[in-house]
Every structure is written in C-alpha cells, then in structure tokens.
Amino acid sequence: MKKDFQPFLLEREMSIWENQVEYNLSESGVHPMTMRDLFFNNEDLIEETLSTELNYPQTNGTIELREKIARLYPGAAPGQVVVTAGAAQANFTTLLTLLDPGDEIAVMLPNYMQIWGIAKNFNFSLKTFSLKEELGWGLDLDEFSQVISAKTRLIAICNPNNPTGYILTPEERATIVQAADKVGAWILADEVYAGAEHNTDEFTPSFWGDYERVFAVGSLSKAYALPGLRLGWVVAPDEFADEIWARQDYITISATMLGNKLAAYALSSEVHPRIVARTREYVRRGYGNFESWCHEKSDLISLVPPQAAAIAFVRYNRQINSSELVRRLIAEQSTLVVPGDHFGLDHHLRISYGLPNDYVNEGLERIYQTLISS
Ligand SMILES: Cc1ncc(COP(=O)(O)O)c(C=O)c1O
C-alpha cells in the first residue's frame, strides 16, 4: 500500500456527513432535480426511458450525446468528446493520459483539490499559483509568471472557480494562454460551473478554441443540477480523445446507459435552456438572501462576491482553524459547510446557498452561533 497516500479530504468528509446533519450547506451545485422535474410531464420520454435496455452504451459515449456536447464547444467534433462518469473521472483520466511521474503540473489555488491530490499521489511535480482575495480573487500575475517555466507540462485551472465563484477576465485568460503557448504546456480547464453565472446570461466561454493544447472538462453535476447521473466529459484534440478513451476502458469502461440517455435529453435544445434557467434562479435568488446575511454579520464575516456557482468562500475573523470550526459546527449545530483547509486556504468557509431560502437561513443562523462562541 502507498504509505503517503493523500486522501481527498473534501469528498470524504462530505460523503460521511452530508446525509447525517440537519443542515447541509456544503454542496457546490444547486438543489438537484428529480427525475420528475427532468421529464417535465413528457409522457413519450417516460415511456422511452422505461423501455431503455440497460446495456453498455458505446464506451466513449453515445453518438447522440457526444454530438450534443460537441455543439457546446466552438469547432469541436463528436470524436473529440469522451463521456465519463462525472468530471471527476474526466480530470483523473486526462491526467493519467498526459503525465508521467516527475512531470510538472501547475495548479490554481484555492481549488477543488482533486487535481492537486492526484498530483501528489502520482508523484507529479506539483507547483501552485493563486487567485488572491485582496485582488477580488483575481489571478496573481507576478506569481503566475514565476511559476510557469519550460518545465511546465500542464496548467490546471478551474473557471468559474470553486470555491470562490471567480470568473477569469479576458486579460487573465490571455495571460494563461500566452504563458502556456510560450512553453508548449497544456491547459486543463475544469469548467463545470459554466452556466451558473450570477450577473450575465452568457455562458462563461470555454478555453476550448482559445488554444490548440486544451482539455475542456464539463459535467451535468453543477449548472445542470444532475450530480447523481454521474455524467461528465472531456473535450480533447483527436489523438488525445482516443488516448483518454483507451484509459477509460480500464477504469470505468463507460458512464451508464441511463446517464447517456438522460444527458442527451438534458442537453437538447428544448430542455437545456429550461435547466439553466432553473439553476440561475436558484443561484441568483439564493445569493441575494445570502448576501444580506453577510452584510448583517460583517463583524464576523467578509465576502468577495462570487460571479458564478451557488457557493461563496467567506473569510471569518476568528482564530479558530477552519477544520476545527467545522467539526464544532457538526457536533454542536448539526450543520455542514466545507472548511477553507480543504481548498488550501485556512480561515475561510465555503458556504452553499443554492437551496431553499428557509433551509439556508436556519443553517446560517447555526453557523453564526458557532462563530460567535469560537
Ligand atoms: C471543480 C470541480 N470539478 C469536478 C467536480 C466533480 O464533478 P462531477 O460530479 O461531475 O464528478 C467538482 C465537484 O464538486 C468540482 O467542484
């Protein structure tokens, strides 16, 4: 057994606690849809779904689904799409395809720490660069330019970012692409929160199409409120799409038939706008409510407004370590949020608000009670 295995703390802790606490404000997506919400009284679809043979789909994804995904990316072809069991598998398989132990990867922080943890566990040479709170979560350009070098093989970004909800500006995007191009590095763009924007109805543009060496990762888990389908994808240049698929044969073989089928329906021109409108309604209504709470508690909490996703990464002005604070919250208030430690930045909490307001408000009150007594 590998002795210094780096566990994925965020996922493991959430998995243990999210169904045990009374108030779970740890999720980063909006309130999930039911099958009934998705079917929306479409009797034909219900009948068709009931008659679907639960066979293996084509293992890189059904042609129908890959065509629909490809349409979301400028100039992409269905053969460049690999459908995976969630973005988590897309990230994992892409890293295994591109990198050997010792290869250098530069990872954006704060971040969903999956890629960071994989880098540790597979002995990639790990460098990090930061979004800085004092820059409104903008990219620290000096640090970034120092980190990227001729040794950099892959730059891993998350845009819109988890946990801050920050969206890179056109200038920051250009800086990243130019730096990658200069040294021939690849960019892995985890874009699972695109579609959950607060202030615009435009989707955050993909890095796909900005540069030739891009892996664009997406998913139905966040902006489409269907995390339980376990349906994600990676869009990659032809040769790499085939290589990623070849590794997937060993890992999961494929995503599920039902996932492929319902995903194609969710991404159809009829249903896609309806799901995105639902997500934006949750995100925007939820944020207004959450922002008022932050203003009321500004003695304890400071917030840089997120631009996307149903989460905010707030700083609290108490000395207590964030993991310790969350342990207290669970034990004393039966409430779960994610500690800043799990994103590589202590003294912060990631709080989710893409849920019914009454539920969120009770959870927030409990967080406040624990914070003032810490
Ligand atoms: C940035 C990011 N990437 C990937 C994932 C995993 O997504 P999926 O459910 O599609 O595997 C998450 C889940 O929280 C995430 O925040």
The ligand as an SDF file (V2000), in Angstrom:
LIG
                    3D

 16 16  0  0  0  0  0  0  0  0999 V2000
  -14.2690   21.9810   -9.9040 C   0  0  0  0  0  0  0  0  0  0  0  0
  -14.9020   20.6420   -9.8350 C   0  0  0  0  0  0  0  0  0  0  0  0
  -14.5700   19.7070  -10.7330 N   0  0  0  0  0  0  0  0  0  0  0  0
  -15.1060   18.4810  -10.7130 C   0  0  0  0  0  0  0  0  0  0  0  0
  -16.0420   18.1430   -9.7410 C   0  0  0  0  0  0  0  0  0  0  0  0
  -16.6400   16.7700   -9.7800 C   0  0  0  0  0  0  0  0  0  0  0  0
  -17.7860   16.8400  -10.5640 O   0  0  0  0  0  0  0  0  0  0  0  0
  -18.6120   15.5650  -11.0310 P   0  0  0  0  0  0  0  0  0  0  0  0
  -19.7620   15.4050  -10.0950 O   0  0  0  0  0  0  0  0  0  0  0  0
  -19.0540   15.8950  -12.4110 O   0  0  0  0  0  0  0  0  0  0  0  0
  -17.7020   14.3850  -10.9930 O   0  0  0  0  0  0  0  0  0  0  0  0
  -16.4230   19.0710   -8.7810 C   0  0  0  0  0  0  0  0  0  0  0  0
  -17.3780   18.7060   -7.7220 C   0  0  0  0  0  0  0  0  0  0  0  0
  -17.5800   19.4090   -6.7600 O   0  0  0  0  0  0  0  0  0  0  0  0
  -15.8340   20.3500   -8.8310 C   0  0  0  0  0  0  0  0  0  0  0  0
  -16.1640   21.2950   -7.9540 O   0  0  0  0  0  0  0  0  0  0  0  0
  1  2  1  0
  2  3  1  0
  2 15  2  0
  3  4  2  0
  4  5  1  0
  5  6  1  0
  5 12  2  0
  6  7  1  0
  7  8  1  0
  8  9  2  0
  8 10  1  0
  8 11  1  0
 12 13  1  0
 12 15  1  0
 13 14  2  0
 15 16  1  0
M  END
$$$$
